[in-house]
Amino acid sequence: MRVGELTVDLRGIGCPYGSTLAIQNFRDAPVGTVITFILDDEECYLTLKRLFPLLGQRIVRSEEQNRVYRLSVLKVRFF
């Protein structure tokens, strides 16, 4: 069941601050929400792509185009 969708634009923000902002936004969203992160920092993108499954969340889409990365994560439980 999807509650909604949220987009968080983190372009221009590198790691570690970018990943910290992503986690804060993700934590505030209700369970069932799909959060799409837009990033232009490859290190931050790869970090989040590895981190969310470790936190028990589900990646529903991951793509890269012209050094812009989109990572969509379904929040399946609180952490």
C-alpha positions as CSV (number, residue, x, y, z in Angstrom):
1,M,0.0,0.0,0.0
2,R,1.5,3.3,-1.1
3,V,0.7,6.3,1.1
4,G,2.2,8.8,-1.3
5,E,5.3,9.9,-3.2
6,L,7.9,12.4,-2.2
7,T,10.8,13.8,-4.2
8,V,13.9,15.1,-2.5
9,D,16.4,17.1,-4.7
10,L,19.9,16.8,-3.3
11,R,21.8,18.0,-6.4
12,G,24.7,20.2,-5.4
13,I,25.0,18.6,-2.0
14,G,27.8,16.0,-1.6
15,C,28.4,13.4,1.0
16,P,28.3,13.1,3.9
17,Y,25.8,15.9,4.2
18,G,23.7,14.7,1.3
19,S,23.2,11.3,2.7
20,T,22.4,12.8,6.1
21,L,19.7,14.9,4.6
22,A,18.3,11.9,2.7
23,I,18.0,9.9,5.9
24,Q,16.3,12.7,7.7
25,N,13.8,13.2,4.9
26,F,13.2,9.4,4.8
27,R,12.8,9.1,8.5
28,D,10.0,11.8,8.5
29,A,8.0,10.1,5.8
30,P,5.2,7.7,6.6
31,V,5.5,4.0,6.0
32,G,4.2,3.2,2.5
33,T,5.7,6.3,0.9
34,V,8.0,6.1,-2.1
35,I,10.7,8.7,-1.8
36,T,12.7,9.6,-4.9
37,F,16.1,11.2,-4.3
38,I,17.7,13.2,-7.1
39,L,21.5,13.4,-6.7
40,D,24.5,14.5,-8.7
41,D,27.1,13.1,-6.4
42,E,27.9,9.5,-7.4
43,E,29.4,8.6,-4.0
44,C,26.3,9.7,-2.2
45,Y,24.1,7.8,-4.6
46,L,26.1,4.6,-4.2
47,T,26.1,5.0,-0.4
48,L,22.3,5.4,-0.2
49,K,21.8,2.6,-2.7
50,R,23.7,0.2,-0.3
51,L,22.3,1.7,2.9
52,F,18.6,1.6,2.4
53,P,18.4,-2.2,1.9
54,L,20.5,-2.7,5.0
55,L,17.9,-0.6,6.9
56,G,15.1,-3.0,5.7
57,Q,13.8,-0.7,3.0
58,R,13.1,-1.5,-0.7
59,I,14.6,0.2,-3.7
60,V,12.0,0.3,-6.4
61,R,14.0,2.2,-9.0
62,S,17.5,3.2,-9.6
63,E,18.8,5.1,-12.6
64,E,21.5,7.4,-13.9
65,Q,21.4,9.8,-16.8
66,N,24.0,12.4,-17.6
67,R,25.5,12.2,-14.1
68,V,22.1,12.8,-12.5
69,Y,21.1,9.9,-10.3
70,R,17.6,9.0,-9.2
71,L,17.0,6.5,-6.4
72,S,13.4,5.6,-5.5
73,V,12.9,3.9,-2.1
74,L,9.7,2.4,-0.7
75,K,9.6,2.9,3.1
76,V,8.4,-0.5,4.3
77,R,9.0,0.1,8.0
78,F,10.2,2.6,10.6
79,F,13.9,2.6,11.6
